[in-house]
Amino acid sequence: MGVRKREKAEQTKEAKKSIAFAKLNNCPTSPRKMRLVADLVRGVRVEKALQILKFSSKDASRKLEKLLLSAIANWQAKNEDASIEDAELFVKEIRVDGGSMLKRLRPAPQGRAHRIRKRSNHVTLVLGAINNTQS
């Protein structure tokens, strides 16, 4: 391996240390409802985001709060020596995608049936650090 290639690999490794992510797959909530809550915490610092999710009355906020705590734990596992307060973590990216759909039939008048689509979603949450104290 060349010197430049090795230096570039070390730089990307340092850059990856400052971010952490967590995923929630097949959450049985419609993506639209989850996006309403996700928009509240996008770009917000972690402490404030936890408070917003804790006091939100929506059911999706409970699941996002748990996901955010998981992402924080993942960041701590990567950076054992750094503290969360000094790093100033924030929600860098939060993405809500549609998941698998359960299709059910509901009886309708005159012998017909209407299709019910029970939606689910996938949430990806990425944390970033404002201060890089790894040097």
Residue frames as a rotation matrix with the C-alpha (Angstrom) as fourth column:
MET 1
0.585 0.811 0.000 0.00
0.811 -0.585 0.000 0.00
0.000 0.000 -1.000 0.00
GLY 2
-0.130 -0.633 0.763 1.33
0.600 -0.663 -0.448 3.43
0.789 0.400 0.466 -0.95
VAL 3
-0.823 -0.283 -0.492 2.01
0.567 -0.463 -0.682 6.24
-0.035 -0.840 0.542 1.49
ARG 4
-0.837 0.542 0.075 -0.76
-0.509 -0.821 0.257 8.48
0.201 0.176 0.964 0.12
LYS 5
-0.113 0.824 -0.556 -3.26
-0.169 0.535 0.828 5.65
0.979 0.188 0.079 0.19
ARG 6
-0.290 -0.076 -0.954 -2.37
0.822 0.491 -0.289 4.89
0.491 -0.868 -0.080 3.81
GLU 7
-0.973 -0.091 -0.210 -2.68
0.186 -0.847 -0.497 8.58
-0.133 -0.523 0.842 4.80
LYS 8
-0.572 0.820 -0.037 -6.07
-0.616 -0.399 0.679 8.85
0.542 0.411 0.733 3.10
ALA 9
-0.041 0.532 -0.846 -7.25
0.290 0.816 0.500 5.68
0.956 -0.225 -0.188 4.89
GLU 10
-0.599 -0.241 -0.764 -6.19
0.793 -0.041 -0.608 7.16
0.116 -0.970 0.216 8.24
GLN 11
-0.964 0.267 0.021 -8.02
-0.267 -0.962 -0.055 10.43
0.006 -0.058 0.998 7.50
THR 12
-0.240 0.930 -0.279 -11.25
-0.464 0.143 0.874 8.62
0.853 0.339 0.398 6.64
LYS 13
-0.172 0.117 -0.978 -10.89
0.665 0.746 -0.028 6.52
0.727 -0.655 -0.206 9.79
GLU 14
-0.881 -0.183 -0.436 -10.60
0.450 -0.606 -0.656 9.70
-0.144 -0.774 0.616 11.90
ALA 15
-0.768 0.640 0.005 -13.59
-0.576 -0.694 0.432 11.24
0.280 0.329 0.902 10.11
LYS 16
-0.109 0.748 -0.655 -15.69
-0.059 0.653 0.755 8.13
0.992 0.121 -0.027 10.75
LYS 17
-0.620 -0.180 -0.764 -14.90
0.699 0.315 -0.642 8.33
0.357 -0.932 -0.069 14.47
SER 18
-0.974 0.201 -0.107 -16.77
-0.127 -0.868 -0.479 11.61
-0.189 -0.453 0.871 14.78
ILE 19
-0.254 0.939 -0.233 -20.03
-0.910 -0.151 0.387 10.16
0.328 0.310 0.892 13.41
ALA 20
-0.943 0.094 0.320 -22.23
-0.045 0.915 -0.401 7.31
-0.331 -0.393 -0.858 14.63
PHE 21
-0.473 0.819 -0.324 -25.49
-0.772 -0.208 0.601 5.93
0.426 0.534 0.730 13.35
ALA 22
-0.753 0.374 0.541 -28.38
-0.098 0.750 -0.654 3.69
-0.650 -0.546 -0.529 14.32
LYS 23
-0.760 0.513 -0.399 -31.08
-0.447 0.034 0.894 2.03
0.472 0.858 0.203 12.24
LEU 24
-0.477 0.729 0.491 -34.65
-0.347 0.357 -0.867 1.04
-0.807 -0.584 0.083 12.99
ASN 25
-0.904 0.104 -0.415 -36.09
-0.369 0.304 0.879 -1.39
0.218 0.947 -0.236 10.46
ASN 26
-0.494 0.793 -0.356 -39.72
0.304 0.542 0.783 -2.43
0.814 0.279 -0.509 9.91
CYS 27
-0.952 0.245 -0.183 -41.22
0.075 -0.393 -0.917 -0.10
-0.297 -0.886 0.355 12.49
PRO 28
-0.496 0.813 0.306 -45.01
0.862 0.418 0.286 -0.59
0.105 0.405 -0.908 12.30
THR 29
0.060 0.469 -0.881 -45.86
0.319 -0.845 -0.428 3.09
-0.946 -0.255 -0.200 11.85
SER 30
0.750 0.192 0.632 -46.64
0.658 -0.119 -0.744 4.82
-0.068 0.974 -0.216 8.58
PRO 31
-0.260 -0.946 0.194 -43.68
0.960 -0.275 -0.058 6.77
0.108 0.172 0.979 7.16
ARG 32
-0.046 0.317 0.947 -45.73
0.303 -0.899 0.316 9.95
0.952 0.302 -0.054 7.04
LYS 33
0.909 0.416 0.036 -46.41
0.063 -0.222 0.973 9.88
0.412 -0.882 -0.228 10.78
MET 34
0.505 -0.798 -0.328 -42.77
0.809 0.304 0.504 9.10
-0.302 -0.520 0.799 11.53
ARG 35
-0.258 -0.617 0.743 -41.52
0.831 -0.534 -0.155 11.96
0.492 0.578 0.651 9.31
LEU 36
0.558 0.535 0.634 -43.61
0.112 -0.806 0.581 14.45
0.822 -0.254 -0.509 11.30
VAL 37
0.965 -0.238 -0.113 -41.62
0.117 0.002 0.993 13.57
-0.236 -0.971 0.030 14.41
ALA 38
0.247 -0.933 0.261 -38.28
0.938 0.298 0.179 13.19
-0.245 0.200 0.949 12.58
ASP 39
0.146 -0.140 0.979 -38.58
0.590 -0.782 -0.200 16.74
0.794 0.607 -0.032 11.21
LEU 40
0.943 0.260 0.206 -38.72
-0.008 -0.603 0.798 18.06
0.332 -0.754 -0.567 14.79
VAL 41
0.747 -0.664 0.048 -35.24
0.051 0.129 0.990 16.80
-0.663 -0.737 0.131 15.68
ARG 42
0.561 -0.562 0.608 -33.33
0.817 0.257 -0.516 17.10
0.134 0.786 0.603 12.37
GLY 43
0.059 -0.681 0.730 -30.22
0.375 -0.662 -0.648 19.25
0.925 0.312 0.217 12.87
VAL 44
0.696 0.281 0.661 -30.85
-0.463 -0.528 0.712 19.72
0.549 -0.801 -0.237 16.61
ARG 45
-0.442 -0.861 0.250 -28.32
-0.739 0.192 -0.646 19.06
0.508 -0.470 -0.721 19.38
VAL 46
-0.524 0.170 -0.834 -28.71
0.152 0.983 0.104 15.70
0.838 -0.072 -0.541 21.11
GLU 47
-0.914 0.163 -0.372 -29.72
0.373 -0.026 -0.927 17.02
-0.161 -0.986 -0.037 24.54
LYS 48
-0.599 0.717 -0.357 -32.48
-0.647 -0.696 -0.313 19.19
-0.473 0.044 0.880 23.08
ALA 49
-0.409 0.424 -0.808 -33.61
-0.666 0.466 0.582 16.39
0.624 0.776 0.091 20.73
LEU 50
-0.763 0.108 -0.637 -34.03
0.405 0.848 -0.342 14.01
0.504 -0.519 -0.691 23.66
GLN 51
-0.810 0.481 -0.334 -36.17
0.089 -0.462 -0.883 16.58
-0.579 -0.745 0.331 25.48
ILE 52
-0.485 0.637 -0.599 -38.32
-0.871 -0.418 0.260 17.19
-0.085 0.648 0.757 22.38
LEU 53
-0.444 0.278 -0.852 -38.92
-0.321 0.838 0.441 13.46
0.837 0.469 -0.282 21.90
LYS 54
-0.900 0.060 -0.432 -39.57
0.402 0.501 -0.767 12.83
0.170 -0.863 -0.475 25.59
PHE 55
-0.634 0.653 -0.415 -42.34
0.063 -0.491 -0.869 15.42
-0.771 -0.577 0.270 25.82
SER 56
-0.708 0.424 -0.564 -43.91
-0.683 -0.211 0.699 14.84
0.177 0.881 0.440 22.41
SER 57
-0.112 0.772 0.626 -47.32
-0.715 0.375 -0.590 13.19
-0.690 -0.514 0.509 22.59
LYS 58
0.435 0.281 -0.855 -46.93
-0.867 0.387 -0.314 11.19
0.242 0.878 0.412 19.37
ASP 59
0.882 -0.042 0.469 -46.32
-0.149 0.920 0.363 7.44
-0.446 -0.390 0.805 19.56
ALA 60
0.771 -0.619 0.152 -43.52
0.402 0.287 -0.870 7.62
0.495 0.731 0.470 16.97
SER 61
0.423 -0.635 0.647 -41.52
-0.624 -0.722 -0.300 9.87
0.657 -0.277 -0.701 19.31
ARG 62
0.674 -0.164 0.720 -41.07
-0.571 0.503 0.649 7.00
-0.469 -0.849 0.245 21.80
LYS 63
0.814 -0.350 0.463 -39.45
0.502 0.825 -0.259 4.85
-0.291 0.444 0.848 19.10
LEU 64
0.593 -0.609 0.526 -37.25
0.216 -0.510 -0.833 7.70
0.776 0.607 -0.171 17.86
GLU 65
0.597 -0.365 0.714 -36.13
-0.776 -0.488 0.399 8.47
0.203 -0.793 -0.575 21.41
LYS 66
0.726 -0.294 0.622 -34.98
-0.092 0.854 0.511 4.89
-0.681 -0.428 0.593 21.84
LEU 67
0.734 -0.440 0.517 -33.21
0.663 0.300 -0.686 5.02
0.147 0.847 0.511 18.47
LEU 68
0.606 -0.503 0.616 -31.42
-0.283 -0.860 -0.424 8.26
0.744 0.082 -0.664 19.43
LEU 69
0.616 -0.366 0.697 -30.23
-0.721 0.095 0.687 6.71
-0.318 -0.926 -0.205 22.69
SER 70
0.754 -0.324 0.571 -28.92
0.392 0.920 0.004 3.76
-0.526 0.221 0.821 20.68
ALA 71
0.679 -0.505 0.533 -27.00
0.422 -0.326 -0.846 6.08
0.601 0.799 -0.009 18.34
ILE 72
0.589 -0.461 0.664 -25.48
-0.713 -0.684 0.157 7.86
0.381 -0.565 -0.731 21.36
ALA 73
0.658 -0.323 0.681 -24.38
-0.326 0.692 0.643 4.52
-0.679 -0.645 0.350 22.78
ASN 74
0.758 -0.387 0.525 -22.84
0.648 0.540 -0.537 3.61
-0.076 0.747 0.660 19.41
TRP 75
0.632 -0.537 0.558 -20.93
-0.119 -0.779 -0.615 6.90
0.766 0.323 -0.557 19.42
GLN 76
0.578 -0.391 0.716 -19.66
-0.810 -0.168 0.562 6.21
-0.100 -0.905 -0.414 22.95
ALA 77
0.778 -0.287 0.559 -18.50
0.189 0.955 0.227 2.74
-0.599 -0.071 0.798 21.90
LYS 78
0.670 -0.536 0.515 -16.40
0.589 -0.039 -0.807 4.31
0.452 0.844 0.289 19.12
ASN 79
-0.048 -0.639 0.767 -14.99
-0.114 -0.760 -0.640 7.07
0.992 -0.118 -0.036 21.34
GLU 80
0.405 0.204 -0.891 -14.39
0.748 0.488 0.451 5.68
0.527 -0.849 0.044 24.82
ASP 81
-0.461 -0.730 -0.504 -12.01
0.888 -0.382 -0.258 8.47
-0.004 -0.566 0.824 25.83
ALA 82
-0.864 0.146 0.483 -14.22
0.012 -0.951 0.310 11.41
0.504 0.273 0.819 24.72
SER 83
-0.669 0.694 -0.266 -17.21
0.402 0.037 -0.915 12.77
-0.625 -0.719 -0.304 26.62
ILE 84
-0.083 0.752 0.653 -20.58
0.995 0.030 0.092 13.57
0.049 0.658 -0.751 25.04
GLU 85
0.686 0.385 -0.617 -20.70
0.509 -0.860 0.030 17.08
-0.519 -0.334 -0.787 26.49
ASP 86
-0.095 -0.825 -0.557 -17.33
-0.091 -0.550 0.830 18.07
-0.991 0.129 -0.023 25.00
ALA 87
-0.731 -0.220 0.646 -18.12
0.538 0.397 0.744 16.57
-0.420 0.891 -0.172 21.58
GLU 88
-0.438 0.667 -0.603 -21.37
-0.472 -0.741 -0.478 18.55
-0.765 0.075 0.639 21.22
LEU 89
-0.850 0.155 0.503 -23.27
0.428 0.759 0.490 15.85
-0.306 0.632 -0.712 19.32
PHE 90
-0.342 0.798 -0.497 -26.13
-0.666 -0.579 -0.470 16.77
-0.663 0.170 0.729 17.02
VAL 91
0.238 0.517 0.822 -28.55
0.329 0.753 -0.569 14.93
-0.914 0.406 0.009 14.72
LYS 92
-0.639 -0.627 -0.445 -26.68
-0.218 -0.408 0.887 15.23
-0.738 0.663 0.124 11.44
GLU 93
-0.662 0.432 -0.612 -29.10
-0.633 0.113 0.765 13.24
0.400 0.895 0.199 9.32
ILE 94
-0.575 0.558 0.599 -32.38
-0.158 0.643 -0.750 11.45
-0.803 -0.525 -0.281 9.92
ARG 95
-0.698 0.254 -0.670 -34.01
-0.689 0.016 0.724 9.61
0.195 0.967 0.164 7.05
VAL 96
-0.267 0.712 0.649 -37.40
-0.344 0.559 -0.754 7.86
-0.900 -0.425 0.095 7.03
ASP 97
-0.755 -0.003 -0.656 -38.00
-0.636 0.244 0.732 5.41
0.158 0.970 -0.186 4.18
GLY 98
0.345 0.939 0.008 -41.01
-0.935 0.343 0.091 3.22
0.083 -0.039 0.996 3.48
GLY 99
-0.650 -0.528 0.546 -40.75
-0.607 0.793 0.044 -0.38
-0.456 -0.303 -0.837 4.60
SER 100
-0.940 0.330 -0.084 -42.70
0.223 0.783 0.580 -3.50
0.257 0.526 -0.810 3.76
MET 101
-0.521 0.840 0.155 -46.47
-0.844 -0.534 0.053 -3.26
0.127 -0.103 0.987 3.54
LEU 102
-0.868 0.369 0.331 -48.97
0.220 0.885 -0.410 -5.75
-0.444 -0.283 -0.850 4.98
LYS 103
-0.731 0.645 -0.223 -51.99
-0.566 -0.389 0.727 -6.01
0.382 0.657 0.650 2.71
ARG 104
-0.830 0.541 0.133 -55.31
0.251 0.576 -0.778 -6.90
-0.498 -0.613 -0.614 4.31
LEU 105
-0.680 0.687 0.254 -58.91
0.227 -0.133 0.965 -7.03
0.697 0.714 -0.065 3.08
ARG 106
-0.866 0.495 -0.075 -61.77
-0.109 -0.333 -0.937 -5.22
-0.488 -0.803 0.342 4.79
PRO 107
-0.426 0.782 0.455 -65.36
0.882 0.470 0.017 -6.19
-0.201 0.409 -0.890 3.98
ALA 108
-0.939 0.177 -0.294 -67.28
-0.236 -0.955 0.179 -3.52
-0.249 0.237 0.939 2.06
PRO 109
-0.102 0.993 0.064 -70.95
-0.495 0.006 -0.869 -3.18
-0.863 -0.120 0.491 1.14
GLN 110
0.666 0.582 -0.466 -72.63
-0.689 0.241 -0.683 -5.38
-0.285 0.777 0.562 -1.50
GLY 111
0.911 -0.234 0.340 -70.16
0.244 0.970 0.012 -8.25
-0.333 0.072 0.940 -1.26
ARG 112
0.647 -0.728 0.227 -67.11
0.009 -0.291 -0.957 -6.21
0.762 0.621 -0.182 -2.21
ALA 113
0.617 -0.534 -0.578 -63.82
0.753 0.187 0.630 -5.82
-0.228 -0.825 0.518 -0.34
HIS 114
0.880 -0.412 0.238 -61.49
-0.310 -0.876 -0.369 -2.87
0.360 0.251 -0.899 0.14
ARG 115
0.338 -0.851 -0.401 -57.74
0.654 0.519 -0.551 -3.30
0.677 -0.076 0.732 0.47
ILE 116
0.986 -0.144 0.080 -56.11
-0.153 -0.623 0.767 -2.03
-0.061 -0.769 -0.637 3.67
ARG 117
0.378 -0.923 -0.065 -52.39
0.301 0.190 -0.934 -1.29
0.875 0.334 0.350 3.48
LYS 118
0.967 -0.150 -0.204 -50.63
0.176 -0.180 0.968 -1.45
-0.182 -0.972 -0.148 6.85
ARG 119
0.652 -0.729 0.206 -47.45
-0.085 -0.340 -0.937 0.49
0.753 0.594 -0.283 6.28
SER 120
0.726 -0.550 -0.412 -44.10
0.578 0.164 0.800 0.26
-0.372 -0.819 0.437 8.03
ASN 121
0.897 -0.424 0.124 -40.92
-0.280 -0.763 -0.582 2.29
0.342 0.487 -0.803 7.80
HIS 122
0.347 -0.887 -0.304 -37.13
0.910 0.397 -0.122 2.25
0.229 -0.234 0.945 8.11
VAL 123
0.990 -0.073 0.120 -35.42
-0.102 -0.960 0.261 5.04
0.096 -0.271 -0.958 10.03
THR 124
0.235 -0.968 -0.085 -31.70
0.871 0.248 -0.424 5.85
0.431 0.026 0.902 9.75
LEU 125
0.997 0.076 0.012 -30.29
0.058 -0.847 0.528 8.30
0.050 -0.526 -0.849 12.28
VAL 126
0.206 -0.975 0.085 -26.76
0.769 0.108 -0.631 9.73
0.606 0.195 0.771 11.93
LEU 127
0.878 -0.017 -0.478 -25.06
0.359 -0.635 0.683 11.72
-0.315 -0.772 -0.552 14.69
GLY 128
0.329 -0.815 0.476 -22.25
0.511 -0.270 -0.816 14.19
0.794 0.512 0.327 14.05
ALA 129
0.300 -0.325 -0.897 -19.85
0.890 -0.243 0.386 15.91
-0.344 -0.914 0.216 16.43
ILE 130
0.973 0.043 0.228 -19.31
0.123 -0.931 -0.345 19.67
0.198 0.364 -0.910 16.24
ASN 131
0.455 -0.860 0.232 -15.99
-0.880 -0.395 0.262 19.56
-0.134 -0.323 -0.937 18.12
ASN 132
0.750 -0.336 -0.570 -13.39
0.051 0.888 -0.457 17.01
0.659 0.314 0.683 17.05
THR 133
0.557 -0.530 0.639 -11.35
-0.830 -0.341 0.441 16.41
-0.015 -0.776 -0.630 20.23
GLN 134
0.982 -0.164 0.099 -9.63
0.166 0.986 -0.009 13.26
-0.096 0.026 0.995 18.98
SER 135
0.576 -0.804 0.148 -6.30
-0.046 -0.213 -0.976 14.95
0.816 0.556 -0.159 18.12
